[in-house]
Amino acid sequence: MPSSLRPRIQVLITLAIVLIACWFLLFNQLGSAPLRFWDESRLAINAIEMSESGRLLVTTYEGQPDAWNTKPPLMIWLQALAIKLFGIGLVPLRLPAALAALATVMSLYFFLGKRLSPWSGLAAAMALLATPGYVMVHCARNGEYDSLLVLWMFASSLTFLRVIERTEEKKWIWLTALFVTLAVYAKGVQGLIHIPGLVLFAAVRGRLGVLLKHRHLLLAGIASIFVIAAYYLAREAAQPGYLEAVMNNELIGRYSRVSEGHRGDMWTYFEALKFWSPVGGAMVVLTLFLRGKHRRIAWFGLLLSLTYVLIISIGKSKLVWYAVPMFPWLSISLGACAAGVVHFARRQTGSRVAGPARWFIILALIGWFDVQMFRQIESGVGSLHREEAYGLQLMAYREAFPESSQLYLVNKDYDPLALYYKHWYATKGLSIRPLEVKSRPSDLRESMRIYRIRSGDTVLTSSEDIIQVLDSLFDHEVFFTYLGLEATTIKGRQ
């Protein structure tokens, strides 16, 4: 094989492996896991209602402006577009997140592939894809904000690195401002938490003074603030009280006190990182022995990760998926460290096989974790809440009674999943009327009385408390059960 073709062949081989891994770990069975009870189902309702109403500025829930889910709607815009193109379903709702993850993985691969080697890019990409906290709940394979947030935060960090290296090229400054703006539009203030890490890295590299004097940095910063403020002010005008809700939900409320019971200590996120915590510690030690670009890139990822985790650890409210933006930075450090080890081995031994042998060991180890991730996807993640079984339960009911055209789906309190299936089955000819009743036992009977359930109506529920209330209020006959769901026909009132 001509030597001039070898680099190209290496790129083709490594790129093919990354793309195949992305298919199996990001897109394979994307719609198989149940719709999640909290953020994913809430965003689903926001996106469905936006696609139906065409109103893009204010997100709604049950037709009313949403004051609980106050994040800017970039992800919801993309989900609404996917629904317009492909219809209501789990795959359209999750496709924007999976595509954002694909873009993140490819950015990681090409960055290291160009700076170090295609094998370094492959190692980093496969390490990121082997991370459960990135691939599974709340990120790459779920219709929530975090995958899109990670993409823009990671992209802004890479372009900022170019700013430090090539201050005279103003395009990198403007790209950084654009990506930071998109990060805020993806998930609000969390899209800014990596900024202190970028500033610290610039100071360590001795470039902060030069940057602060750069005219385009000031202009790009002002433009970014203007675009971000424009959305918040426009939504406040359309939805009075929105800014106050943002302060309570995203800023002072969550950071200064425990919100919705999400408590933890300073070690919460280090524990959530799982195997990345010891690997990160090992990389810190290893970088002391690296030189040149290997050390510089490794420290770049580690410094951003460390400053980010310290900032989120100070906050009172702790949610494990807040740590997700760290995974690409840790992966880029791992790729740089692996390339540095291989380079050192080749230089010390003078052997042409030393490098390939070490790459084989590194990639085989990372590949083993990717296989475990694939097995986890294939086996499913199970239901976290009772209502997440609605998909299987309603499907079984529909298959058993295809002629059914209307039913009540009754649950206690907050139930966005029922609303989602109301919209989904409306496209299949089945009218579902979700009923949310009070959760306290003393209120259940009164809650059930106010609904106009009559003889002949079909009521479905998986709540034992509601089943007991049905027994006390109505003469009814259970005619179908599946995975805890009971379908009953109302005969009359007691």
C-alpha positions in Angstrom: 0.0 0.0 0.0 1.5 3.4 -1.0 2.5 5.4 2.1 0.6 8.4 0.8 -2.7 6.5 1.2 -2.1 5.3 4.8 -3.4 8.4 6.6 -6.5 8.4 4.4 -7.1 4.7 5.1 -6.8 5.3 8.8 -9.4 8.1 8.6 -11.8 5.9 6.7 -11.4 2.9 9.1 -11.8 5.0 12.3 -14.6 7.1 10.9 -16.5 4.0 9.8 -16.2 2.5 13.3 -17.4 5.7 14.9 -20.4 6.0 12.6 -21.4 2.3 13.1 -21.1 2.8 16.9 -23.3 5.9 16.7 -25.9 4.0 14.8 -26.1 1.2 17.4 -25.7 3.4 20.5 -27.6 6.5 19.5 -30.3 5.5 17.0 -30.9 1.8 17.5 -34.4 1.3 19.0 -34.7 5.0 19.7 -38.4 4.7 20.3 -38.4 1.5 22.3 -37.8 2.9 25.8 -40.9 4.2 27.6 -41.7 7.9 27.6 -40.2 9.4 30.8 -42.5 10.8 33.4 -40.9 14.1 34.2 -39.0 16.3 31.7 -39.4 14.2 28.6 -43.2 13.9 28.8 -43.5 17.6 29.7 -41.4 18.6 26.6 -43.5 16.2 24.6 -46.7 18.1 25.5 -45.0 21.5 24.9 -43.8 20.3 21.4 -47.1 18.7 20.4 -49.1 21.8 21.4 -46.6 24.1 19.6 -46.8 22.0 16.4 -50.6 22.3 16.6 -50.9 26.0 17.5 -47.9 27.4 15.6 -47.1 29.7 18.5 -43.3 29.7 18.9 -42.6 32.2 21.6 -44.5 30.9 24.6 -44.5 27.2 25.3 -47.8 25.8 26.6 -49.1 23.0 28.7 -52.8 22.0 28.4 -53.2 25.2 26.3 -51.9 27.5 29.0 -48.6 29.3 29.2 -46.1 27.0 30.9 -44.7 28.6 34.1 -43.0 25.5 35.4 -40.9 24.5 32.3 -39.3 27.9 31.8 -36.3 27.0 29.7 -35.9 28.7 26.3 -37.5 26.6 23.6 -34.8 25.6 21.1 -35.2 21.9 21.8 -39.0 22.3 21.7 -38.8 24.1 18.4 -36.8 21.2 16.9 -39.2 18.6 18.4 -42.2 20.5 17.0 -40.5 20.6 13.6 -39.9 16.8 13.8 -43.6 16.3 14.7 -44.6 18.4 11.7 -42.4 16.2 9.4 -43.0 12.8 10.9 -46.0 12.9 13.1 -46.5 12.4 16.9 -44.2 9.6 18.2 -41.3 8.8 20.4 -38.8 8.7 17.6 -39.6 12.3 16.3 -39.5 13.6 19.9 -36.1 12.0 20.5 -34.5 12.5 17.1 -33.2 16.1 17.8 -31.4 14.8 20.9 -29.9 11.9 19.0 -28.8 14.1 16.2 -27.2 16.6 18.6 -25.3 13.7 20.2 -24.1 12.5 16.8 -22.9 16.1 16.1 -21.1 16.1 19.5 -19.4 12.7 18.9 -18.3 13.7 15.4 -16.9 17.1 16.6 -14.9 15.2 19.2 -13.6 12.7 16.6 -12.6 15.3 14.0 -11.1 17.7 16.5 -8.7 15.1 17.9 -8.3 13.4 14.5 -7.0 16.6 13.0 -4.9 17.7 16.1 -3.4 14.3 17.1 -4.5 11.2 15.1 -7.6 9.4 13.9 -7.0 6.8 16.5 -7.1 9.4 19.3 -10.4 10.7 17.9 -11.7 7.1 17.8 -10.8 6.4 21.4 -12.4 9.7 22.6 -15.6 9.1 20.6 -16.0 5.5 21.7 -15.3 6.5 25.3 -18.1 9.1 25.2 -20.5 6.6 23.6 -19.6 4.1 26.4 -20.7 6.6 29.1 -24.2 5.6 30.5 -24.7 9.1 31.9 -24.4 10.5 28.4 -26.2 8.0 26.3 -29.1 6.9 28.5 -31.4 8.8 30.8 -31.9 12.5 30.2 -29.4 13.0 27.3 -28.6 11.4 23.9 -31.5 9.0 23.7 -34.1 11.1 25.4 -36.3 13.9 24.2 -34.9 16.5 26.7 -32.7 19.5 26.8 -29.4 18.1 27.8 -28.0 16.6 24.5 -28.5 19.9 22.7 -27.0 21.8 25.6 -23.9 19.6 25.6 -23.5 20.1 21.8 -23.4 23.9 22.0 -21.3 24.0 25.2 -18.7 21.6 23.7 -18.7 23.4 20.4 -18.2 26.8 22.1 -15.3 25.4 24.0 -13.6 24.1 20.9 -14.0 27.4 19.0 -12.7 29.2 22.1 -9.6 27.1 22.0 -9.1 28.3 18.4 -9.6 31.9 19.6 -6.8 31.4 22.1 -4.5 29.9 19.4 -5.5 32.3 16.6 -6.6 35.6 18.2 -6.2 37.4 14.9 -9.0 35.3 13.2 -12.2 37.0 14.4 -14.5 34.3 13.0 -13.7 32.0 15.9 -14.8 34.7 18.4 -18.1 35.1 16.6 -18.6 31.4 16.4 -17.9 31.1 20.1 -20.5 33.8 20.8 -23.0 32.0 18.5 -22.6 28.7 20.2 -22.8 30.2 23.7 -26.1 31.9 22.7 -27.4 28.6 21.3 -26.4 26.9 24.6 -28.5 29.4 26.5 -31.4 28.9 24.1 -31.0 25.2 24.7 -31.2 25.2 28.5 -31.1 28.7 30.0 -28.4 29.7 32.4 -26.8 26.3 32.5 -25.4 27.1 29.1 -23.1 29.8 30.7 -21.6 27.7 33.5 -18.5 26.7 31.5 -17.5 30.3 30.8 -15.4 30.6 34.0 -13.5 27.6 32.9 -12.8 29.1 29.5 -11.6 32.3 31.1 -9.3 30.4 33.5 -7.8 28.4 30.7 -7.1 31.6 28.7 -5.4 33.1 31.8 -3.3 29.9 32.3 -2.3 30.1 28.6 -1.3 33.8 29.1 -3.9 35.0 26.5 -6.5 36.6 28.7 -5.1 40.1 28.5 -4.9 40.0 24.7 -8.4 38.7 24.5 -9.9 41.4 26.7 -8.4 44.0 24.4 -9.9 42.4 21.3 -12.6 44.6 19.8 -14.5 41.7 18.3 -14.7 39.9 21.6 -16.6 42.9 23.0 -18.9 43.2 20.0 -19.6 39.5 19.9 -20.3 39.5 23.7 -22.8 42.4 23.3 -24.5 40.7 20.3 -24.8 37.5 22.3 -26.3 39.3 25.3 -28.7 41.2 23.0 -30.0 38.0 21.3 -30.4 36.2 24.7 -32.1 39.1 26.3 -34.4 39.6 23.3 -36.1 36.2 23.9 -36.5 36.6 27.7 -37.9 40.1 27.3 -40.2 39.1 24.5 -41.6 36.2 26.4 -42.1 38.3 29.5 -44.1 40.7 27.4 -46.2 37.8 26.1 -46.3 35.9 29.4 -46.2 38.4 32.4 -44.4 36.8 35.3 -42.1 34.7 33.2 -38.9 36.3 34.4 -40.0 35.8 38.0 -40.6 32.1 37.2 -37.2 31.9 35.6 -35.6 33.4 38.8 -37.3 30.8 41.0 -36.9 27.8 38.7 -33.5 28.3 37.3 -31.5 30.9 39.1 -31.9 31.8 42.8 -34.5 29.2 43.5 -32.5 26.1 42.5 -29.0 27.4 43.3 -29.6 28.8 46.7 -32.0 26.2 48.1 -33.0 22.6 47.6 -35.7 22.5 44.9 -38.3 19.6 44.7 -36.3 17.5 47.0 -33.2 17.3 44.8 -30.6 17.4 47.6 -27.0 16.2 47.8 -23.5 17.1 49.0 -20.2 18.2 47.5 -19.5 14.7 46.3 -22.8 14.0 44.6 -21.5 14.7 41.1 -18.2 13.0 41.6 -20.2 9.9 42.5 -22.5 10.5 39.5 -19.5 10.5 37.1 -18.9 6.8 38.1 -15.9 5.4 36.3 -14.9 8.9 35.0 -14.0 10.0 38.5 -11.0 7.6 38.9 -10.2 7.9 35.2 -10.1 11.7 35.6 -7.9 11.5 38.6 -5.5 9.2 36.7 -5.5 11.6 33.8 -4.5 14.5 36.0 -1.5 12.5 37.2 -0.7 11.3 33.6 -0.7 14.9 32.2 2.3 15.7 34.4 4.4 13.4 32.2 2.9 14.5 28.8 4.4 17.2 26.6 3.4 19.5 23.9 0.0 19.4 22.3 -1.0 16.1 24.2 -0.6 17.8 27.5 -2.2 21.1 26.4 -5.4 19.4 25.0 -5.6 17.0 28.0 -5.4 19.9 30.5 -8.0 21.9 28.4 -10.6 19.2 29.0 -9.7 18.5 32.6 -9.7 22.2 33.6 -13.1 22.8 32.0 -14.5 19.7 33.8 -13.0 20.6 37.1 -14.3 24.2 37.1 -17.7 23.1 35.9 -18.2 20.4 38.5 -17.1 22.8 41.3 -19.6 25.4 40.2 -22.6 23.0 40.1 -21.5 21.3 43.3 -21.9 24.6 45.2 -25.5 24.8 44.2 -28.1 23.5 46.7 -30.2 21.5 44.2 -28.4 18.4 42.9 -29.5 16.5 39.8 -27.1 13.9 38.4 -27.7 14.9 34.8 -26.3 18.4 35.6 -22.9 16.8 35.2 -23.5 15.6 31.6 -21.7 18.5 29.9 -18.4 17.2 31.4 -18.4 14.0 29.5 -17.1 15.3 26.1 -14.4 17.3 27.9 -13.3 14.2 29.9 -13.4 12.2 26.6 -11.2 14.8 24.8 -8.7 14.5 27.7 -8.8 10.7 27.5 -8.1 10.8 23.8 -5.1 13.2 24.3 -3.7 11.1 27.1 -4.0 7.9 25.1 -2.3 9.6 22.1 0.4 10.8 24.5 1.0 7.4 25.9 1.3 5.8 22.5 3.7 8.6 21.3 5.8 8.1 24.4 6.0 4.3 23.9 7.0 4.7 20.3 9.6 7.2 21.1 11.1 5.1 24.0 11.2 1.8 22.2 11.8 2.9 18.7 9.5 0.1 17.6 7.0 0.6 14.8 4.7 -2.0 16.5 4.7 -0.3 19.9 2.1 2.3 18.9 -0.4 0.0 17.1 -0.1 -2.5 20.0 -1.0 0.1 22.6 -3.8 1.5 20.5 -5.2 -2.1 20.2 -5.2 -2.4 24.0 -6.8 1.0 24.6 -9.5 0.6 22.0 -10.2 -3.0 23.1 -10.8 -1.8 26.6 -13.1 1.0 25.6 -14.9 -1.2 23.1 -15.8 -3.6 25.9 -17.6 -0.8 27.6 -19.4 0.1 24.3 -20.6 -3.5 24.1 -22.0 -3.3 27.6 -23.8 -0.1 26.6 -25.3 -1.8 23.6 -26.5 -4.7 25.8 -28.1 -2.2 28.1 -30.0 -0.6 25.3 -31.1 -3.9 23.9 -32.4 -5.1 27.3 -34.2 -1.8 28.0 -34.0 0.4 31.1 -37.4 -0.5 32.6 -40.1 1.8 34.0 -39.2 4.3 36.7 -42.8 5.3 37.4 -46.1 3.4 37.2 -47.4 5.6 34.5 -44.5 4.9 32.2 -46.1 1.5 31.4 -49.0 3.4 29.7 -47.5 2.7 26.3 -47.5 -1.1 26.7 -50.8 -1.1 28.5 -52.7 1.0 26.0 -51.2 -0.9 23.1 -52.4 -4.2 24.6 -55.9 -2.7 25.3 -56.1 -1.4 21.8 -55.2 -4.8 20.3 -57.7 -6.6 22.5 -60.5 -4.1 21.8 -59.9 -2.4 18.4 -63.5 -1.2 18.2 -63.2 0.9 21.3 -63.5 4.6 20.4 -63.5 6.5 23.8 -62.3 5.9 27.3 -61.3 7.7 30.5 -57.7 7.4 31.7 -57.6 8.3 35.4 -54.5 8.9 37.5 -53.6 10.9 40.7 -52.3 14.4 40.3 -49.7 15.3 37.7 -50.0 13.1 34.6 -48.3 14.4 31.4 -48.0 10.9 30.1 -51.8 10.5 29.8 -51.9 13.8 27.9 -49.2 12.5 25.5 -51.2 9.3 24.8 -54.3 11.4 24.4 -52.6 13.2 21.5 -51.0 10.1 20.0 -54.1 7.9 20.0 -56.2 10.7 18.6 -54.3 10.1 15.4 -55.4 6.4 15.7 -59.1 6.9 16.1 -59.2 6.5 19.9 -60.4 9.3 22.1 -58.7 9.3 25.5 -59.9 11.7 28.2 -57.2 12.0 30.9 -58.6 12.7 34.4 -56.2 14.0 37.1 -57.7 13.6 40.6 -56.5 14.6 44.0 -53.9 12.4 45.6 -55.0 12.6 49.2 -57.3 9.7 50.2 -59.8 12.1 51.8 -60.1 14.0 48.5 -60.3 11.1 46.1 -64.0 10.5 46.4 -64.8 14.2 46.0 -62.5 14.4 43.0 -64.2 11.5 41.3 -67.7 12.8 42.0 -67.1 16.0 40.0 -66.4 14.2 36.7 -69.4 13.3 34.6 -68.7 9.6 34.3 -71.9 7.8 33.3 -73.2 4.3 32.7 -71.5 2.7 29.8 -68.3 4.7 30.1 -65.0 2.8 30.0 -62.5 3.8 32.7 -58.8 2.8 32.8 -56.5 3.2 35.7 -53.4 1.6 37.3 -53.8 3.3 40.7 -55.0 1.1 43.5 -56.4 4.1 45.4 -58.5 5.1 42.4 -59.7 1.5 42.0 -60.9 1.5 45.6 -62.8 4.8 45.0 -64.4 3.3 41.9 -65.6 0.4 44.0 -67.2 2.8 46.5 -68.8 5.1 44.0 -69.9 2.9 41.1 -71.3 -0.4 40.1 -68.7 -1.5 37.6 -67.3 -4.6 35.9 -63.5 -5.1 35.2 -63.1 -6.7 31.8 -59.4 -6.2 31.1 -56.2 -6.2 33.1 -52.6 -5.8 31.9 -49.4 -5.0 33.8 -51.4 -3.4 36.7 -53.9 -1.5 34.4 -57.5 -2.3 34.9 -60.2 -1.5 32.4 -63.7 -1.3 33.8 -67.2 -0.6 32.4 -69.4 1.7 34.5 -72.8 0.2 35.3 -74.2 3.0 37.4 -73.6 4.9 40.7 -73.8 3.3 44.1 
